[in-house]
Amino acid sequence: MTGWASHWQRLLVLNALLAKKGSYEEIIRASSQTRQSVNKIALIARISGPALITFDIVMTIVVVEEAPAHERGEVAAEQVGGMAGSIIGARYGGLGGAWAGSATFMLLASPTLVIPVVGEVTEGGAAFVGGVVGFFAGGLLGWGIGQNAAKELWITLPVIWRQL
């Protein structure tokens, strides 16, 4: 729908919203407030982030303690490298992965936009799920890269140290 019909329809929606809220200031004020569910997700993320980092540190200590005595240094290097890689991967690769995941999942769900209400819900849900999946994929990729880099460094450093 283009032209005057589209503008007329938008004006009817604006007039209905103005009748419901009472003034333009109330419309602006209402649009700046977030939903309670969004606030709860943010609260959970703020609490679970440090808790998961603490859990990762504890698990790293347990894995190093459980390793045989002659392999503890190598295992510690791998675990610390993996942890550093996952932090970097989540920070940078996770953001790119979240963007790519959102775009991909939204593309896959785009045919549902034909259905009036279901389409918008499906598209938003696909963006959220794709972002979460992509973010975790970036962190997991960072873990693998960091762990392998630390392992290779652990193998290479004694050779370089002896040559000096």
C-alpha positions in Angstrom: 0.0 0.0 0.0 1.6 3.3 -1.1 0.5 6.9 -1.5 -2.3 8.5 0.4 -3.9 5.3 1.6 -0.7 4.4 3.5 -0.5 7.9 5.1 -4.1 7.8 6.0 -3.7 4.5 7.7 -0.7 5.7 9.7 -2.7 8.8 10.8 -5.6 6.6 12.0 -3.1 4.6 14.1 -1.6 7.8 15.5 -5.0 9.2 16.4 -6.0 5.9 18.2 -2.7 6.0 20.1 -3.2 9.7 21.0 -6.8 8.9 22.2 -5.4 6.1 24.4 -2.4 7.9 25.9 -3.9 11.5 26.1 -0.9 13.5 24.8 2.2 13.3 22.6 4.3 13.5 25.8 2.7 10.4 27.2 3.3 8.6 23.9 7.0 9.5 24.0 7.3 8.6 27.7 5.6 5.2 27.1 7.9 4.4 24.2 11.0 5.0 26.3 10.1 2.3 28.9 11.2 -1.3 28.6 9.1 -4.3 29.3 9.6 -6.2 32.6 10.7 -9.3 30.7 13.5 -7.4 29.1 14.6 -6.0 32.5 14.6 -9.5 34.0 16.8 -10.8 31.1 19.3 -8.0 31.8 19.3 -8.8 35.5 19.9 -12.5 34.9 22.7 -11.7 32.5 24.4 -9.4 35.0 24.2 -12.1 37.7 25.0 -15.1 35.6 28.0 -13.6 33.8 30.3 -13.3 36.9 28.9 -16.6 38.3 29.8 -18.5 35.1 33.3 -16.9 35.1 33.7 -18.1 38.7 32.5 -21.5 37.7 35.0 -21.6 34.9 37.9 -20.7 37.2 36.8 -23.4 39.7 36.5 -26.0 37.0 40.0 -25.0 35.6 41.5 -25.5 39.1 39.8 -28.9 39.5 41.0 -30.1 36.0 44.6 -29.0 36.8 44.4 -30.7 40.2 43.1 -34.0 38.7 45.8 -34.1 36.1 48.8 -36.4 36.7 51.7 -34.6 38.3 54.0 -34.7 35.3 51.3 -33.1 33.0 50.0 -30.4 35.4 52.0 -27.6 33.8 50.7 -28.5 30.3 47.1 -28.9 31.5 47.3 -25.6 33.3 48.6 -23.9 30.2 45.8 -25.4 28.1 43.1 -24.5 30.6 44.3 -20.9 31.2 44.8 -20.4 27.4 41.3 -21.8 26.8 39.8 -19.5 29.4 41.6 -16.5 28.0 40.5 -17.5 24.5 36.9 -17.9 25.5 36.9 -14.4 27.1 38.4 -12.9 24.0 36.2 -15.0 21.7 33.0 -14.1 23.6 34.0 -10.4 23.6 34.8 -10.1 20.0 33.9 -13.3 18.2 30.7 -13.5 20.2 29.5 -10.1 19.0 30.2 -11.0 15.4 28.6 -14.5 16.0 25.6 -12.9 17.6 25.1 -10.6 14.6 25.6 -13.4 12.1 23.4 -15.8 14.1 20.6 -13.2 14.3 20.8 -12.4 10.6 20.8 -16.1 9.7 18.0 -17.1 11.9 15.9 -14.1 10.8 16.6 -15.0 7.2 15.4 -18.5 7.8 12.2 -17.3 9.6 11.4 -14.5 7.1 8.8 -16.5 5.2 6.6 -16.3 8.4 6.3 -12.5 8.0 3.4 -13.2 5.6 1.3 -14.3 8.6 0.2 -11.0 10.4 0.9 -11.4 14.1 2.8 -14.7 14.1 5.4 -13.4 11.7 6.6 -10.6 13.9 6.8 -12.9 17.0 8.7 -15.6 15.0 11.1 -13.1 13.5 11.9 -11.5 16.9 12.3 -14.9 18.5 14.6 -16.1 15.7 16.7 -13.0 16.1 17.1 -13.6 19.8 17.8 -17.3 19.5 20.3 -16.8 16.6 22.1 -14.1 18.6 22.4 -16.4 21.6 23.6 -19.3 19.5 26.1 -17.1 17.6 27.4 -15.6 20.8 28.1 -19.0 22.4 29.7 -20.2 19.2 32.1 -17.3 19.3 33.1 -18.1 22.9 33.5 -21.8 22.1 35.6 -21.0 19.0 37.7 -18.7 21.2 38.1 -21.5 23.8 39.4 -23.9 21.2 41.8 -21.4 19.6 43.1 -20.3 23.0 43.6 -23.9 24.2 45.4 -24.9 21.1 47.6 -21.8 21.1 48.6 -22.4 24.7 49.4 -26.1 24.0 51.6 -25.2 21.1 53.3 -22.5 23.1 53.9 -25.0 26.0 55.5 -27.4 23.5 57.6 -24.7 21.8 58.8 -22.6 24.7 61.2 -25.2 26.3 62.9 -25.6 22.9 63.3 -21.9 22.5 64.5 -21.5 26.1 67.2 -24.2 25.6 68.4 -22.5 22.4 69.0 -19.2 24.3 
